[in-house]
Amino acid sequence: MAKLTLSVDNRVVSRAKQYAKRRGVSVSQMVEAYLAAVAEPVSPSAGAVPILRSVRGVLKNVDIDEYRKHLVTKYR
């Protein structure tokens, strides 16, 4: 495992330590998790809102034109 030296405001470090302690993790683990998350390859769906990711693919066999007609009728 590599070491990393960071310069961080003392107040931020203090709050981070408190946050980590409440969750039973170390600040190093939190930083590693954050860096792993932001360093992941970007996929087309990476920016999708979690709720949208959860319903993606639900309407695979839907006729889009029928759905558009439904929306037009519904929102007149």
C-alpha positions in Angstrom: 0.0 0.0 0.0 1.3 3.5 -0.9 1.4 6.4 1.5 0.0 9.8 0.5 0.6 13.1 2.2 -2.2 15.7 2.0 -2.5 19.2 3.2 -5.9 19.7 4.8 -7.4 22.5 7.0 -7.2 21.5 10.7 -11.0 22.0 11.1 -11.7 19.7 8.2 -9.4 17.0 9.6 -11.1 17.3 13.0 -14.6 16.9 11.5 -13.4 14.1 9.3 -12.0 12.2 12.3 -15.2 12.6 14.2 -17.3 11.5 11.2 -15.0 8.4 10.7 -15.2 7.5 14.4 -19.0 7.6 14.4 -19.0 5.2 11.5 -16.2 2.9 12.8 -13.8 3.6 9.9 -10.5 5.4 9.6 -10.0 8.7 7.7 -7.6 6.7 5.5 -10.4 4.3 4.6 -12.8 7.2 3.8 -10.2 8.9 1.6 -9.4 5.6 -0.2 -13.1 4.9 -0.8 -13.6 8.5 -2.2 -10.5 8.2 -4.5 -11.6 4.8 -5.7 -15.1 6.2 -6.5 -13.8 9.2 -8.5 -11.1 7.3 -10.3 -13.5 4.7 -11.8 -13.8 4.7 -15.6 -16.7 7.0 -16.7 -19.6 5.1 -18.3 -22.5 6.7 -20.1 -24.7 5.9 -17.1 -22.3 7.1 -14.4 -24.0 10.4 -14.0 -27.5 9.0 -13.7 -29.5 9.6 -10.6 -29.7 6.4 -8.5 -33.5 6.2 -8.8 -33.1 6.3 -12.6 -30.5 3.6 -12.6 -32.9 1.4 -10.6 -35.6 1.6 -13.2 -33.5 1.6 -16.3 -34.6 -1.2 -18.7 -38.1 -1.6 -17.2 -39.8 -0.4 -20.4 -37.8 -2.5 -22.9 -40.8 -3.6 -25.0 -42.8 -0.4 -24.9 -44.0 1.4 -28.0 -42.5 4.9 -27.7 -45.1 6.4 -30.0 -47.9 5.0 -27.8 -46.3 6.4 -24.7 -45.9 9.8 -26.3 -49.6 9.8 -27.3 -50.5 8.8 -23.7 -48.4 11.8 -22.3 -50.0 14.2 -24.8 -53.5 13.1 -23.7 -52.6 13.1 -20.0 -51.1 16.6 -20.0 -53.5 18.5 -22.2 
